[in-house]
Amino acid sequence: MLEGSHTGANMAEVVTGVLREYGVEEKLGYFVEDNASNDDTLVMALAEEQVFGDRLYNAGEQRLRCGGHVVNLVVKAFWFGDVDRTLLQDSIVVTSDTMASWRKMGPWGKAHNISIYVLASPQQRQEFNQLGAQTILHRDNATRWNTGYTMIQSMLRNRDAVEVFCLRHSKEL
């Protein structure tokens, strides 16, 4: 299990152990990962550990970018345009200013704000459920694919509860 931060070196230590435990290290040829820089470091660290045995391993050529992740990044760039990328990070603190920035993104931003607001406290979740919600609202995030789709889908499934909740909390949203 990975403990501590997700640096390439920390991940390499765990991956090396798993590969050796299962005896598959010499059967690997390529790594398919997202675009995070710590994944580059991970593959380089594995090559330095000689996890791949005596085979020549070129970390630059044998580390592949996940096609689905690349498509996800392209769609986000198309959808959000020139928006401040820090706004799209999951760790951002929700304030009236960040909610106003999301609101400027149109329907997507409004759905994001509603989800964040409903999920912000047990009392708000309870109120939403008491309005006849069919399911919990989902929120989008920067690191998981398809979360925007599941957010919109949960909004549509709970359309009546969302409308009443928004009427009750129009000043906050």
N, CA and C of each residue as an Amber inpcrd file, in Angstrom:
protein
   519
   0.8370000  -1.1620000   0.0000000   0.0000000   0.0000000   0.0000000
   0.8930000   1.2410000   0.0000000   0.4840000   2.2060000  -0.8060000
   1.2490000   3.4430000  -0.8990000   0.9520000   4.3250000   0.2990000
   2.0020000   4.7010000   0.9980000   1.8690000   5.6260000   2.1150000
   2.6290000   6.8880000   1.7650000   2.1140000   8.0010000   2.2100000
   2.7690000   9.2750000   1.9150000   2.2910000   9.8360000   0.5930000
   3.0470000  10.7820000   0.0810000   2.6370000  11.4550000  -1.1510000
   2.8420000  10.5490000  -2.3620000   2.1390000  10.8600000  -3.4250000
   2.1830000  10.0640000  -4.6460000   3.3150000  10.5340000  -5.5640000
   4.5190000  10.5470000  -5.0310000   5.6690000  10.8910000  -5.8740000
   6.0270000   9.6740000  -6.7130000   6.7340000   9.9080000  -7.7960000
   7.1580000   8.7950000  -8.6390000   7.9990000   7.7920000  -7.8800000
   8.8890000   8.2840000  -7.0110000   9.7520000   7.3910000  -6.2350000
   8.9440000   6.5250000  -5.2730000   7.9630000   7.1340000  -4.5850000
   7.1230000   6.3660000  -3.6630000   6.2980000   5.3260000  -4.4110000
   5.7410000   5.7240000  -5.5440000   4.9480000   4.7760000  -6.3170000
   5.8230000   3.6500000  -6.8580000   7.0380000   3.9830000  -7.2830000
   7.9500000   2.9710000  -7.8280000   8.2740000   1.9030000  -6.7940000
   8.4320000   2.3300000  -5.5630000   8.7290000   1.3680000  -4.4940000
   7.5990000   0.3440000  -4.3610000   6.3770000   0.8140000  -4.3720000
   5.2210000  -0.0780000  -4.2380000   5.0660000  -0.9500000  -5.4860000
   5.1600000  -0.3350000  -6.6650000   5.0010000  -1.0830000  -7.9170000
   6.0810000  -2.1430000  -8.0480000   7.3140000  -1.8090000  -7.7090000
   8.4070000  -2.7840000  -7.7640000   8.0940000  -3.9940000  -6.8930000
   7.6330000  -3.7460000  -5.6870000   7.2890000  -4.8450000  -4.7830000
   6.2030000  -5.7440000  -5.3580000   5.1800000  -5.1390000  -5.9360000
   4.0750000  -5.9190000  -6.5040000   4.5520000  -6.7190000  -7.7150000
   5.3190000  -6.0850000  -8.5890000   5.8170000  -6.7830000  -9.7720000
   6.6810000  -7.9780000  -9.3910000   7.5510000  -7.7760000  -8.4130000
   8.4330000  -8.8640000  -7.9750000   7.6500000  -9.9550000  -7.2400000
   6.6780000  -9.5530000  -6.4480000   5.8650000 -10.5410000  -5.7160000
   5.1490000 -11.4880000  -6.6800000   4.6750000 -10.9480000  -7.7810000
   3.9600000 -11.7790000  -8.7560000   4.8670000 -12.3460000  -9.8410000
   6.1250000 -11.9560000  -9.8270000   7.0840000 -12.4880000 -10.7880000
   6.8150000 -12.1020000 -12.2260000   6.3160000 -10.9000000 -12.4310000
   5.9590000 -10.4780000 -13.7920000   6.8420000  -9.3450000 -14.3300000
   7.8380000  -8.9560000 -13.5560000   8.6170000  -7.7800000 -13.9500000
   9.2640000  -7.9290000 -15.3200000   9.7200000  -9.1110000 -15.6660000
  10.3940000  -9.2900000 -16.9590000   9.4150000  -9.4800000 -18.1020000
   8.1330000  -9.5350000 -17.8070000   7.1230000  -9.6980000 -18.8530000
   6.5490000  -8.3580000 -19.3010000   6.9320000  -7.2990000 -18.6180000
   6.4060000  -5.9850000 -18.9550000   7.1960000  -5.3580000 -20.0900000
   6.4660000  -4.6140000 -20.9230000   7.1370000  -3.8980000 -21.9970000
   6.7980000  -2.4260000 -22.0080000   5.5560000  -2.1100000 -21.6830000
   5.0910000  -0.7340000 -21.7540000   4.2290000  -0.4010000 -20.5340000
   4.2120000   0.8750000 -20.1940000   3.3380000   1.3740000 -19.1410000
   2.3920000   2.3840000 -19.7740000   1.1010000   2.2200000 -19.5420000
   0.1020000   3.1660000 -20.0200000  -0.4190000   3.9140000 -18.7980000
  -0.2270000   5.2290000 -18.8040000  -0.6090000   6.0520000 -17.6560000
  -1.1530000   7.3810000 -18.1370000  -1.6480000   8.1850000 -17.1990000
  -2.1350000   9.5090000 -17.5750000  -0.9440000  10.4520000 -17.7670000
  -1.2000000  11.7240000 -17.8120000  -0.1490000  12.6870000 -18.1370000
   0.5750000  13.2740000 -16.9380000   0.3610000  12.7540000 -15.7620000
   0.9800000  13.3160000 -14.5650000   2.4950000  13.1330000 -14.5990000
   3.2160000  14.1490000 -14.1820000   4.6780000  14.0890000 -14.2090000
   5.2180000  13.0300000 -13.2530000   4.4830000  12.7320000 -12.1810000
   4.9640000  11.7070000 -11.2570000   4.9410000  10.3190000 -11.9160000
   4.1290000  10.1430000 -12.9680000   4.1520000   8.8790000 -13.7060000
   5.4340000   8.7490000 -14.5290000   5.9260000   9.8730000 -15.0650000
   7.2270000   9.8450000 -15.7510000   8.3180000   9.4110000 -14.7800000
   8.2890000  10.0220000 -13.5940000   9.2830000   9.6930000 -12.5670000
   9.1730000   8.2380000 -12.1450000   7.9500000   7.7350000 -12.0250000
   7.7270000   6.3300000 -11.6690000   8.4150000   5.4030000 -12.6630000
   8.1710000   5.5970000 -13.9380000   8.7340000   4.7030000 -14.9550000
  10.2550000   4.8160000 -15.0000000  10.7880000   6.0250000 -14.8550000
  12.2470000   6.1820000 -14.8290000  12.8500000   5.4800000 -13.6100000
  12.1770000   5.5850000 -12.4740000  12.6640000   4.9150000 -11.2620000
  12.6240000   3.3970000 -11.4260000  11.5920000   2.8680000 -12.0750000
  11.5190000   1.4230000 -12.3240000  12.6610000   0.9720000 -13.2390000
  12.9590000   1.7850000 -14.2390000  14.0600000   1.4600000 -15.1420000
  15.3970000   1.4630000 -14.3830000  15.5900000   2.4440000 -13.4920000
  16.8200000   2.5120000 -12.6930000  16.9330000   1.3300000 -11.7380000
  15.8100000   0.8640000 -11.2280000  15.7960000  -0.3040000 -10.3220000
  16.0450000  -1.5940000 -11.0880000  16.0670000  -1.4740000 -12.3880000
  16.2410000  -2.6340000 -13.2810000  15.1480000  -3.6680000 -13.0390000
  13.9450000  -3.1620000 -12.8540000  12.7920000  -4.0290000 -12.6600000
  12.5670000  -4.8960000 -13.8940000  13.0030000  -4.4210000 -15.0360000
  12.7530000  -5.1200000 -16.2870000  13.8450000  -6.1330000 -16.6190000
  14.6520000  -6.4480000 -15.6490000  15.7260000  -7.4240000 -15.8630000
  16.8440000  -6.8340000 -16.6930000  17.4460000  -7.6580000 -17.5300000
  18.5730000  -7.2210000 -18.3500000  18.1390000  -6.5170000 -19.6250000
  16.8450000  -6.5130000 -19.9060000  16.3800000  -5.8710000 -21.1380000
  16.6080000  -4.3740000 -21.0870000  16.9340000  -3.8150000 -22.1950000
  17.0870000  -2.3710000 -22.3000000  15.6940000  -1.7550000 -22.2670000
  15.4630000  -0.8910000 -21.3430000  14.1580000  -0.2610000 -21.2110000
  14.3090000   1.2340000 -21.3750000  13.6400000   1.7920000 -22.3670000
  13.6850000   3.2170000 -22.6320000  12.4180000   3.8460000 -22.0520000
  12.5460000   4.4790000 -20.9000000  11.3910000   5.0310000 -20.1890000
  10.6570000   6.0740000 -21.0290000  11.3800000   6.8040000 -21.8510000
  10.7450000   7.8260000 -22.6890000   9.8910000   7.2450000 -23.7950000
  10.3090000   6.1320000 -24.3580000   9.5740000   5.5320000 -25.4700000
   8.5680000   4.4800000 -25.0220000   8.8010000   3.8670000 -23.8980000
   7.9370000   2.7680000 -23.4830000   6.9380000   3.1800000 -22.3970000
   6.8230000   4.4480000 -22.1780000   5.8110000   4.9970000 -21.2840000
   4.7960000   5.6770000 -22.1840000   3.5880000   5.1190000 -22.2600000
   2.5600000   5.5980000 -23.1720000   1.5170000   6.4280000 -22.4340000
   0.9640000   7.3740000 -23.1330000  -0.1290000   8.1820000 -22.5770000
  -1.4400000   7.4670000 -22.8720000  -2.3190000   7.4390000 -21.9080000
  -3.6160000   6.7890000 -22.0540000  -4.4770000   7.6020000 -23.0200000
  -4.9620000   6.9560000 -24.0680000  -5.7820000   7.6400000 -25.0680000
  -7.0400000   8.2490000 -24.4730000  -7.6990000   7.5140000 -23.5790000
  -8.9110000   8.0250000 -22.9420000  -8.6380000   9.2720000 -22.1220000
  -7.4920000   9.2940000 -21.4640000  -7.1330000  10.4680000 -20.6580000
  -6.8790000  11.6720000 -21.5610000  -6.2090000  11.4420000 -22.6870000
  -5.9360000  12.5290000 -23.6270000  -7.2540000  13.0870000 -24.1770000
  -8.1930000  12.1990000 -24.5410000  -9.4960000  12.6510000 -25.0340000
 -10.2140000  13.4560000 -23.9520000 -10.1410000  13.0050000 -22.7080000
 -10.7580000  13.7220000 -21.5920000 -10.1800000  15.1360000 -21.4770000
  -8.8820000  15.2750000 -21.6040000  -8.2470000  16.6010000 -21.5270000
  -8.6880000  17.4940000 -22.6880000  -8.8040000  16.9100000 -23.8790000
  -9.2300000  17.6730000 -25.0520000 -10.6650000  18.1720000 -24.8620000
 -11.5410000  17.2970000 -24.3830000 -12.9340000  17.6780000 -24.1620000
 -13.0190000  18.8000000 -23.1280000 -12.2460000  18.6920000 -22.0460000
 -12.2660000  19.7500000 -21.0280000 -11.7640000  21.0770000 -21.6150000
 -10.7300000  21.0230000 -22.4330000 -10.2130000  22.2460000 -23.0540000
 -11.2760000  22.8610000 -23.9730000 -11.9700000  22.0070000 -24.7120000
 -13.0360000  22.4860000 -25.5910000 -14.1830000  23.0670000 -24.7760000
 -14.5850000  22.3700000 -23.7330000 -15.7320000  22.7740000 -22.9350000
 -15.4620000  24.0500000 -22.1400000 -14.3120000  24.1100000 -21.4710000
 -14.0420000  25.2140000 -20.5620000 -13.2620000  26.3550000 -21.2030000
 -12.6460000  26.1440000 -22.3310000 -11.9330000  27.2080000 -23.0230000
 -10.7920000  27.7800000 -22.2090000 -10.7780000  29.0980000 -22.0960000
  -9.6750000  29.8040000 -21.4410000  -9.8780000  30.0140000 -19.9460000
 -10.7150000  29.2250000 -19.3200000 -10.9850000  29.3970000 -17.8940000
  -9.6940000  29.2010000 -17.0860000  -9.6060000  29.8800000 -15.9750000
  -8.4680000  29.7260000 -15.0620000  -8.4070000  28.2710000 -14.6050000
  -7.3600000  27.5620000 -14.9630000  -7.2410000  26.1220000 -14.6810000
  -7.2180000  25.8110000 -13.1820000  -6.8300000  26.7560000 -12.3510000
  -6.8370000  26.4880000 -10.9040000  -8.2720000  26.2800000 -10.4050000
  -9.2280000  26.8660000 -11.0980000 -10.6270000  26.7000000 -10.7200000
 -11.0770000  25.2530000 -10.8790000 -10.4660000  24.5310000 -11.8090000
 -10.8740000  23.1520000 -12.0950000 -10.2440000  22.1330000 -11.1560000
  -9.3790000  22.5620000 -10.2680000  -8.7240000  21.6310000  -9.3450000
  -9.6700000  21.2350000  -8.2210000  -9.5830000  19.9730000  -7.8050000
 -10.4650000  19.4660000  -6.7550000 -10.1890000  20.0970000  -5.3960000
  -8.9760000  20.5480000  -5.1820000  -8.5950000  21.0410000  -3.8590000
  -8.9580000  22.5080000  -3.6340000  -9.5660000  23.1410000  -4.6020000
  -9.8780000  24.5580000  -4.4670000 -10.9230000  24.7640000  -3.3630000
 -10.7480000  25.8180000  -2.5990000 -11.6860000  26.1540000  -1.5230000
 -12.8990000  26.8230000  -2.1560000 -14.0820000  26.3610000  -1.7790000
 -15.3150000  26.9210000  -2.3320000 -15.6560000  28.2120000  -1.5920000
 -15.7190000  29.2890000  -2.3430000 -16.0770000  30.6020000  -1.8040000
 -17.1360000  31.2090000  -2.7220000 -17.6610000  32.3420000  -2.3300000
 -18.6280000  33.0190000  -3.2050000 -17.9570000  33.4260000  -4.5190000
 -16.6570000  33.7390000  -4.4720000 -15.9400000  34.1150000  -5.6970000
 -15.7770000  32.9250000  -6.6400000 -15.4080000  31.7500000  -6.0860000
 -15.2580000  30.5860000  -6.9680000 -16.6110000  30.1550000  -7.5210000
 -17.6590000  30.2590000  -6.7120000 -18.9950000  29.9140000  -7.2140000
 -19.4080000  30.8780000  -8.3250000 -19.0650000  32.1520000  -8.1810000
 -19.3810000  33.1420000  -9.2270000 -18.6200000  32.8140000 -10.5060000
 -17.3730000  32.3890000 -10.3670000 -16.5790000  32.0080000 -11.5510000
 -17.1850000  30.7920000 -12.2420000 -17.6000000  29.7920000 -11.4560000
 -18.2530000  28.6170000 -12.0480000 -19.5590000  29.0200000 -12.7300000
 -20.3130000  29.9220000 -12.1290000 -21.5850000  30.3500000 -12.6840000
 -21.3990000  30.9320000 -14.0850000 -20.2610000  31.5800000 -14.3240000
 -19.9830000  32.1790000 -15.6360000 -19.8130000  31.1160000 -16.7190000
 -19.6410000  29.8430000 -16.3210000 -19.4520000  28.7660000 -17.2960000
 -20.7740000  28.2150000 -17.8190000 -21.8590000  28.8550000 -17.4830000
 -23.1420000  28.4300000 -18.0130000 -23.7220000  27.2440000 -17.2570000
 -24.5140000  26.4160000 -17.9530000 -25.2210000  25.3100000 -17.2970000
 -24.3030000  24.3500000 -16.5400000 -23.1440000  24.0760000 -17.0970000
 -22.2100000  23.1680000 -16.4280000 -21.7750000  23.7410000 -15.0830000
 -21.4200000  25.0030000 -15.0880000 -20.9920000  25.6560000 -13.8580000
 -22.1040000  25.7340000 -12.8310000 -23.3220000  25.9680000 -13.3130000
 -24.4540000  26.0190000 -12.3870000 -24.6850000  24.6430000 -11.7610000
 -24.6170000  23.5860000 -12.5700000 -24.7740000  22.2190000 -12.0510000
 -23.6730000  21.9070000 -11.0400000 -22.4520000  22.3370000 -11.3350000
 -21.3310000  22.1430000 -10.4140000 -21.6330000  22.8140000  -9.0700000
 -22.0540000  24.0720000  -9.1140000 -22.3380000  24.8090000  -7.8790000
 -23.4580000  24.1540000  -7.0690000 -24.5040000  23.7150000  -7.7440000
 -25.6190000  23.0720000  -7.0410000 -25.1240000  21.8150000  -6.3430000
 -24.3640000  20.9840000  -7.0600000 -23.8520000  19.7430000  -6.4660000
 -22.9720000  20.0290000  -5.2620000 -22.0530000  20.9600000  -5.4110000
 -21.1390000  21.3160000  -4.3220000 -21.9380000  21.8060000  -3.1120000
 -22.9280000  22.6490000  -3.3700000 -23.7060000  23.2330000  -2.2750000
 -24.5330000  22.1690000  -1.5530000 -25.2010000  21.3070000  -2.3040000
 -26.0140000  20.2500000  -1.6800000 -25.1380000  19.3280000  -0.8410000
 -23.9680000  18.9780000  -1.3690000 -23.0910000  18.0200000  -0.6990000
 -22.2360000  18.6450000   0.4110000 -22.3330000  19.9590000   0.5880000
 -21.4510000  20.6620000   1.5260000 -21.7200000  20.3570000   2.9960000
 -22.9430000  19.9440000   3.3250000 -23.2300000  19.6700000   4.7370000
 -24.2890000  18.5720000   4.8570000 -24.2950000  17.8680000   5.9680000
 -25.3220000  16.8380000   6.1810000 -26.7420000  17.4300000   6.1620000
 -26.8930000  18.6450000   6.6620000 -28.2080000  19.2730000   6.6990000
 -28.7190000  19.5560000   5.2830000 -27.8350000  20.0160000   4.4090000
 -28.2440000  20.3010000   3.0370000 -28.5520000  19.0070000   2.2910000
 -27.7660000  17.9680000   2.5160000 -28.0660000  16.6610000   1.8980000
 -29.4150000  16.1440000   2.3800000 -29.6740000  16.2760000   3.6810000
 -30.9400000  15.8060000   4.2410000 -32.1150000  16.5780000   3.6420000
 -31.9730000  17.8860000   3.5590000 -33.0260000  18.6990000   2.9620000
 -33.2940000  18.2660000   1.5250000 -32.2260000  18.0560000   0.7700000
 -32.3560000  17.6320000  -0.6230000 -33.0810000  16.2850000  -0.7080000
 -32.7060000  15.3580000   0.1430000 -33.3580000  14.0410000   0.1600000
 -34.8350000  14.1620000   0.5120000 -35.1610000  15.0470000   1.4330000
 -36.5600000  15.2250000   1.8540000 -37.4200000  15.8470000   0.7530000
 -36.7730000  16.4270000  -0.2270000 -37.5070000  16.9930000  -1.3670000
 -37.8700000  15.9200000  -2.3930000 -37.5350000  14.6780000  -2.0920000
 -37.8950000  13.5690000  -2.9810000 -36.8010000  13.1590000  -3.9440000
 -35.5730000  13.4620000  -3.6060000 -34.4550000  13.0740000  -4.4790000
 -34.4440000  11.5580000  -4.6690000 -34.2110000  11.1350000  -5.8960000
 -34.1520000   9.7100000  -6.2240000 -32.7890000   9.1060000  -5.8900000
 -31.7610000   9.9080000  -6.0470000 -30.3850000   9.4680000  -5.7800000
 -29.6180000  10.6460000  -5.2000000 -28.4370000  10.3710000  -4.7110000
 -27.5550000  11.4490000  -4.2440000 -27.0370000  12.1930000  -5.4740000
 -26.7840000  13.4680000  -5.3330000 -26.1710000  14.2070000  -6.4330000
 -24.7050000  13.8220000  -6.5180000 -24.2110000  13.7560000  -7.7230000
 -22.7830000  13.5140000  -7.9460000 -22.1570000  14.8380000  -8.3400000
 -20.8760000  14.9590000  -8.0670000 -20.1740000  16.1740000  -8.4820000
 -19.0610000  15.8120000  -9.4440000 -18.7110000  16.7680000 -10.2580000
 -17.5890000  16.5650000 -11.1630000 -16.2960000  16.8110000 -10.4060000
 -15.2130000  16.2680000 -10.9120000 -13.9040000  16.5850000 -10.3340000
 -12.8490000  16.5010000 -11.4120000 -11.6990000  17.0140000 -11.1120000
 -10.6450000  17.1590000 -12.1180000  -9.9190000  15.8580000 -12.4120000
  -9.9910000  14.8810000 -11.5450000  -9.1420000  13.7060000 -11.7110000
  -9.8660000  12.4450000 -12.1470000 -11.1520000  12.4280000 -12.1460000
 -11.9000000  11.2310000 -12.5370000 -12.6710000  11.4930000 -13.8230000
 -12.5170000  10.5870000 -14.7630000 -13.2200000  10.7160000 -16.0250000
 -14.6970000  10.5010000 -15.8020000 -15.4680000  11.0680000 -16.6640000
 -16.9070000  10.8580000 -16.7090000 -17.6610000  11.4650000 -15.5270000
 -16.9910000  12.1470000 -14.6420000 -17.7020000  12.7000000 -13.4870000
 -18.6430000  13.8210000 -13.8970000 -18.3080000  14.5310000 -14.9570000
 -19.2250000  15.5550000 -15.4620000 -20.5150000  14.9250000 -15.9580000
 -20.3770000  13.8140000 -16.6650000 -21.5490000  13.0930000 -17.1600000
 -22.4060000  12.5910000 -16.0000000 -21.7710000  11.9840000 -14.9930000
 -22.5480000  11.4620000 -13.8680000 -23.1820000  12.5990000 -13.0570000
 -22.5240000  13.7570000 -13.0300000 -23.1100000  14.9120000 -12.3440000
 -24.3900000  15.3460000 -13.0570000 -24.3080000  15.5210000 -14.3660000
 -25.4740000  15.9580000 -15.1400000 -26.5770000  14.9000000 -15.0800000
 -26.1930000  13.6390000 -15.1770000 -27.1730000  12.5470000 -15.1010000
 -27.9050000  12.5630000 -13.7540000 -27.1750000  12.7740000 -12.6620000
 -27.8220000  12.8040000 -11.3430000 -28.7220000  14.0330000 -11.2110000
 -28.3400000  15.1360000 -11.8530000 -29.2000000  16.3290000 -11.8460000
 -30.5190000  16.0270000 -12.5610000 -30.4320000  15.3700000 -13.7090000
 -31.6370000  15.0670000 -14.4740000 -32.5400000  14.0760000 -13.7430000
 -31.9470000  13.0800000 -13.0910000 -32.7280000  12.1040000 -12.3210000
 -33.4650000  12.7700000 -11.1590000 -32.8840000  13.8310000 -10.6390000
 -33.4390000  14.5200000  -9.4710000 -33.9930000  15.8960000  -9.8260000
 -34.4240000  16.0410000 -11.0440000 -34.8090000  17.3480000 -11.5650000
 -35.7690000  18.1000000 -10.6440000 -36.8320000  17.4360000 -10.1760000
 -37.8210000  18.1210000  -9.3300000 -37.2010000  18.5980000  -8.0210000
 -36.4420000  17.7310000  -7.3740000 -35.7940000  18.1120000  -6.1090000
 -34.7830000  19.2340000  -6.3350000 -34.0560000  19.1860000  -7.4460000
 -33.0650000  20.2280000  -7.7610000 -33.7790000  21.5710000  -7.9430000
 -34.8810000  21.5690000  -8.6690000 -35.5980000  22.8270000  -8.9110000
 -36.0930000  23.4450000  -7.6070000 -36.7040000  22.6440000  -6.7390000
 -37.2110000  23.1740000  -5.4700000 -36.0530000  23.6420000  -4.5910000
 -34.9810000  22.8450000  -4.5240000 -33.8210000  23.2220000  -3.7150000
 -33.2450000  24.5520000  -4.2070000 -33.1480000  24.7070000  -5.5230000
 -32.5970000  25.9550000  -6.0760000 -33.4920000  27.1510000  -5.7630000
 -34.7960000  26.9530000  -5.7840000 -35.7040000  28.0510000  -5.4180000
 -35.4980000  28.4580000  -3.9600000 -35.3110000  27.4690000  -3.0890000
 -35.1180000  27.7590000  -1.6600000 -33.7750000  28.4120000  -1.3690000
 -32.7790000  28.1360000  -2.2000000 -31.4140000  28.6130000  -1.9340000
 -30.8850000  29.4980000  -3.0700000 -31.7620000  30.2300000  -3.7130000
 -31.3410000  31.0200000  -4.8730000 -30.2700000  32.0510000  -4.5460000
 -30.2990000  32.6210000  -3.3380000 -29.2850000  33.6140000  -2.9710000
 -27.8970000  33.0000000  -2.8480000 -27.8270000  31.7890000  -2.3120000
 -26.5250000  31.1310000  -2.1290000 -25.9550000  30.5850000  -3.4290000
 -26.8410000  30.2040000  -4.3240000 -26.3850000  29.5760000  -5.5610000
 -26.1830000  30.6110000  -6.6570000
